[in-house]
Amino acid sequence: MRCLFVVSVLTFVVPAFGQVERMREISPSLTPFAVIVEQLQKAQASSSNRVKRKTLLQVRGLVEQLPKSPVSAQLREKIDRALRLGTMTDEAKEAIDEAIEIAKAADKILRQPPLSVDPETAQATLLRVLSSAEFRDHWAPVRRLLQRISRWLEKPLSWVYRQLAWLAGQAGRILRPVLEWLVKIVEALGAWFMHWFQLLMSISPILAWTIVVTVGAIVLTSLALAILKWWRVRQKAIAQTAVAEALIMPEQLLHEAEIAARSGDYLTALRKAYRALLLLLDRIGLIRFREQRTNWEYLAEVRKKAPADFSRRFQEATNIFDICFYARKFATANEFVTVKQLAEETRQKAQTLLDLTSTPKGSQ
């Protein structure tokens, strides 16, 4: 079977190459694509199915000997399509016509004389294109600067790295005995616990697990009581601070806020100024100050009793306080000044109302 296959291939390919060689002897400038065009036109003009098929097979053998390229691939695809559909069908004739057009275009390109290019002109053109804005590297100066900085910092960073490595080694040598000692203690405690647990298990499993559960419950209860005690102490301190601040006059709170602002602690200054503002609003009757009430409850009460402009400014001060105190935003001097200015204006208004109410009626 292999011999028959080789003989059949040689039967189609050798005559094709012989024909190409004969065409080159007749016309040395004839390209392989011109030979393919003539063979395809011969196949298209023939009315015999056998001659057409034989000619197309010969052309396919020529195409397969060409270097691999998109043109040779398209020619092979068109010829295979014509052979697959049947050489006498309209679709096969259309495929042969398309193959002829492709071969003609390739033959025309091959016949064009090569362009003569001056090397100096080509180099100048290349340099001009590369220097255009499209190809210019805008980050090249920054990249060169970074490379220069990296070269400057290479030795200092290497020295720092060596020092850190030496310190890490020293720390490791110092901490290694401590860690080994801790590991030995943990291992000894674990071995002691397992010894007694196995001893209790041999006596009574129920007794062993009862002791383990009891000890675990005692440890967890002690931990929970310690956490609860810490929480109560913390809440008591917060409550004492709140009570102390509630007893302080708003003028004293504003003074302390000024001191905190001068030291740069704007969060504490903002908290004291806002607390003074609430106490002053309670003094003039716009709100009823209570520790358990929220800032938005105070805002709703102010909106009912105060003018729209004052309500807007109080809402702004409340937003500043909530964002800085609860959302932990970094408080600034401008935010402190906004709240303090509103508190000062409220203090002056409260003082005016106090003066009016304390004036005797007979002196009017």
C-alpha positions in Angstrom: 0.0 0.0 0.0 2.8 2.4 0.8 4.5 1.7 -2.5 1.2 2.4 -4.4 0.9 5.7 -2.4 4.4 6.8 -3.3 3.9 5.9 -7.0 0.6 7.8 -7.1 2.2 10.9 -5.6 5.1 10.8 -8.0 2.6 10.3 -10.8 1.0 13.8 -10.0 4.0 15.8 -8.6 6.8 14.9 -11.0 5.0 15.9 -14.2 4.0 19.2 -12.5 7.6 20.0 -11.6 8.7 18.9 -15.0 6.2 21.4 -16.5 7.5 24.2 -14.2 11.1 23.5 -15.3 10.0 23.5 -19.0 8.3 26.8 -18.5 11.4 28.3 -16.8 13.5 27.1 -19.8 11.1 28.8 -22.2 10.8 32.0 -20.1 13.3 32.4 -17.2 11.3 35.2 -15.7 8.1 33.1 -15.4 7.1 32.8 -11.7 5.5 29.7 -10.2 2.3 31.6 -9.7 2.2 32.2 -13.5 2.4 28.5 -14.1 -0.3 27.9 -11.5 -2.5 30.5 -13.3 -2.0 28.7 -16.7 -2.8 25.3 -15.2 -5.9 26.6 -13.5 -7.1 28.3 -16.7 -6.5 25.0 -18.5 -8.5 23.2 -16.0 -11.3 25.8 -16.1 -11.4 25.6 -19.9 -11.5 21.8 -20.1 -14.9 20.1 -20.5 -13.6 16.7 -19.3 -14.0 15.9 -15.6 -11.0 13.6 -15.6 -8.7 16.2 -17.2 -9.9 18.9 -14.8 -9.3 16.7 -11.8 -5.9 15.6 -13.0 -4.9 19.2 -13.7 -6.1 20.4 -10.3 -4.2 17.7 -8.5 -1.1 18.7 -10.4 -1.7 22.4 -9.3 -2.1 21.3 -5.7 1.2 19.5 -5.9 2.8 22.7 -7.1 1.2 24.7 -4.3 2.4 22.3 -1.7 6.0 22.8 -2.9 5.7 26.6 -2.4 6.9 28.2 0.9 4.2 28.3 3.5 2.4 31.6 3.4 -1.2 33.0 3.5 -1.2 33.0 -0.3 -0.3 29.3 -0.6 -2.8 28.4 2.2 -5.6 30.2 0.3 -4.7 28.6 -3.0 -4.7 25.1 -1.3 -8.0 25.8 0.3 -9.6 26.9 -3.0 -8.3 23.9 -4.9 -9.3 21.4 -2.2 -12.8 23.0 -2.2 -13.1 22.5 -6.0 -11.9 18.9 -5.7 -14.3 18.2 -2.8 -17.4 19.8 -4.5 -16.8 18.1 -7.9 -14.9 19.8 -10.7 -18.0 20.2 -12.9 -20.2 22.0 -10.4 -20.7 25.8 -10.3 -19.3 26.0 -6.8 -16.1 24.3 -8.0 -15.8 26.7 -11.0 -16.2 29.6 -8.6 -13.5 28.3 -6.4 -11.2 27.8 -9.4 -11.9 31.4 -10.5 -11.0 32.7 -7.0 -7.8 30.6 -7.0 -6.9 32.1 -10.4 -7.4 35.7 -9.1 -5.2 34.9 -6.0 -2.4 33.5 -8.2 -2.5 36.4 -10.6 -2.2 38.9 -7.8 0.7 37.0 -6.3 2.4 36.8 -9.7 1.9 40.6 -10.3 3.6 41.3 -6.9 6.5 39.0 -7.7 7.1 40.6 -11.0 7.5 44.1 -9.5 11.1 45.3 -9.4 12.6 45.8 -5.9 12.6 49.4 -4.8 16.0 51.0 -4.5 16.4 52.6 -1.1 19.2 54.8 0.0 20.6 53.6 3.4 21.2 57.1 4.6 17.7 58.2 3.6 16.2 55.2 5.3 18.1 55.8 8.5 17.1 59.4 8.6 13.4 58.5 8.0 13.6 55.9 10.8 15.1 58.4 13.2 12.5 60.9 12.3 9.6 58.4 12.9 11.1 57.2 16.2 11.5 60.8 17.4 7.9 61.7 16.7 5.4 62.1 19.6 3.8 58.8 19.0 7.0 56.9 19.6 8.6 59.2 22.2 8.9 57.8 25.7 7.6 60.5 28.0 8.6 58.5 31.1 12.2 58.1 30.0 13.5 61.1 32.1 11.6 59.8 35.2 12.9 56.3 34.5 16.5 57.5 34.2 16.1 59.5 37.4 14.8 56.5 39.3 17.7 54.4 38.0 20.1 57.0 39.1 18.5 57.2 42.6 18.5 53.4 42.8 22.2 53.4 42.1 22.8 56.0 44.8 20.7 54.1 47.3 22.1 50.7 46.5 25.1 50.9 49.0 23.2 52.5 51.9 20.3 50.1 51.6 22.7 47.2 51.4 24.4 48.5 54.6 21.0 48.9 56.3 20.0 45.4 55.2 23.2 43.9 56.7 22.7 45.7 60.0 19.1 44.5 60.2 20.2 41.0 59.4 22.8 41.2 62.2 20.3 42.6 64.7 17.8 39.8 63.7 20.5 37.2 64.3 21.4 38.7 67.7 17.7 38.8 68.7 17.4 35.2 67.5 20.3 34.1 69.6 18.9 36.0 72.7 15.3 34.8 72.3 16.1 31.2 71.3 16.9 30.1 74.8 13.8 31.8 76.2 11.6 30.2 73.5 13.2 26.8 74.1 12.6 27.2 77.8 8.9 28.1 77.2 8.5 25.1 74.9 10.0 22.8 77.5 7.5 24.2 80.1 4.6 23.7 77.8 5.7 20.2 77.0 6.2 19.4 80.7 2.7 20.7 81.5 1.2 18.7 78.6 3.0 15.6 79.7 1.8 16.1 83.3 -1.7 16.7 82.2 -1.8 13.6 80.0 -0.3 11.5 82.8 -3.0 12.5 85.2 -5.7 12.3 82.6 -4.7 8.8 81.6 -4.5 7.8 85.3 -8.0 9.1 85.9 -9.3 7.5 82.7 -7.9 4.2 84.0 -9.7 4.7 87.2 -13.0 6.1 85.9 -13.6 7.8 82.5 -16.6 9.6 83.9 -14.5 11.0 86.8 -11.8 12.1 84.3 -14.1 14.0 82.0 -16.0 15.5 85.0 -12.8 17.0 86.3 -11.7 18.2 82.9 -15.1 19.9 82.3 -15.1 21.4 85.8 -11.6 22.9 85.4 -12.5 24.2 81.9 -15.7 25.8 83.3 -13.7 27.4 86.1 -11.2 28.8 83.7 -13.8 30.2 81.3 -15.8 31.7 84.2 -12.7 33.4 85.7 -11.9 34.8 82.3 -15.5 36.1 81.8 -15.5 37.6 85.2 -12.2 39.4 84.6 -13.6 40.8 81.3 -16.8 41.9 82.9 -14.9 43.6 85.7 -12.7 45.4 83.3 -15.8 46.5 81.3 -17.6 47.8 84.4 -14.5 49.7 85.5 -14.3 51.3 82.0 -18.0 52.2 82.0 -17.8 53.6 85.5 -14.9 55.8 84.4 -16.8 57.0 81.4 -19.9 57.7 83.5 -17.9 59.6 86.0 -16.3 61.6 83.3 -19.7 62.4 81.8 -21.1 63.4 85.2 -18.1 65.6 85.9 -18.4 67.3 82.6 -22.2 67.7 83.1 -21.5 69.5 86.4 -18.9 71.7 84.8 -20.2 75.1 83.6 -20.1 75.4 79.7 -17.8 78.4 80.1 -15.2 76.1 81.8 -15.7 73.5 79.0 -15.0 76.1 76.4 -11.8 77.2 78.2 -10.6 73.6 78.4 -11.4 73.2 74.7 -9.2 76.1 73.9 -6.4 74.6 75.9 -6.8 71.2 74.1 -6.8 73.0 70.7 -3.6 74.8 71.5 -1.9 71.5 72.3 -3.1 70.0 69.0 -5.7 67.7 70.4 -8.6 68.8 68.2 -10.7 65.8 68.9 -10.8 66.5 72.7 -11.3 70.2 72.0 -14.2 69.4 69.6 -15.9 67.1 72.2 -15.7 69.7 74.9 -16.9 72.5 72.7 -19.9 70.4 71.5 -20.8 69.5 75.1 -20.6 73.2 76.0 -23.0 73.9 73.1 -25.5 71.4 74.3 -25.4 72.8 77.9 -25.9 76.3 76.5 -28.8 75.2 74.4 -30.3 73.7 77.5 -29.7 77.0 79.4 -31.7 79.0 76.8 -34.5 76.4 76.6 -34.0 75.0 73.1 -33.3 71.5 74.3 -33.5 69.5 77.5 -30.1 68.0 78.1 -29.9 64.4 79.3 -27.0 62.0 79.1 -29.1 59.2 77.6 -30.4 61.2 74.7 -28.8 61.2 71.3 -27.5 64.1 69.3 -30.2 63.6 66.6 -32.9 63.9 69.3 -31.4 67.2 70.2 -31.4 68.2 66.5 -35.0 67.3 66.1 -35.8 69.4 69.2 -33.9 72.4 67.9 -35.6 72.2 64.5 -39.0 72.5 66.3 -38.0 75.6 68.3 -35.2 77.5 66.6 -35.1 79.4 63.3 -34.0 77.6 60.1 -30.6 79.2 59.9 -29.7 78.3 63.5 -31.0 74.7 62.9 -28.8 74.4 59.8 -25.7 75.5 61.7 -26.5 73.2 64.6 -26.9 70.3 62.2 -23.5 71.1 60.6 -21.9 71.1 64.1 -23.6 67.8 64.9 -22.4 66.2 61.7 -18.9 67.3 62.4 -19.0 65.9 65.9 -20.5 62.5 64.9 -18.0 62.0 62.0 -15.0 62.9 64.1 -16.0 61.3 67.3 -17.8 58.1 66.2 -16.4 57.5 62.7 -12.9 58.4 64.0 -12.2 61.0 61.3 -9.1 63.1 61.9 -10.4 66.3 63.5 -9.1 69.6 62.1 -8.7 73.1 63.5 -11.4 74.5 61.1 -14.0 71.9 62.4 -13.2 72.9 66.0 -13.6 76.6 65.1 -17.0 75.9 63.5 -18.4 74.2 66.6 -16.7 76.7 69.0 -18.0 79.7 67.2 -21.6 78.4 67.4 -21.1 77.7 71.1 -19.8 81.2 71.7 -22.7 82.8 69.9 -25.1 80.6 71.9 -23.3 81.6 75.1 -23.7 85.3 74.3 -27.4 84.8 73.5 -27.8 82.9 76.8 -26.1 85.7 78.7 -28.4 88.3 77.0 -31.5 86.3 78.1 -30.1 85.9 81.6 -29.5 89.7 81.8 -33.0 90.4 80.6 -34.6 88.0 83.1 -32.5 89.3 86.0 -33.4 93.0 85.3 -36.0 94.4 87.8 -39.2 95.5 86.3 -39.1 98.8 88.2 -35.9 99.8 86.5 -37.4 99.7 83.1 
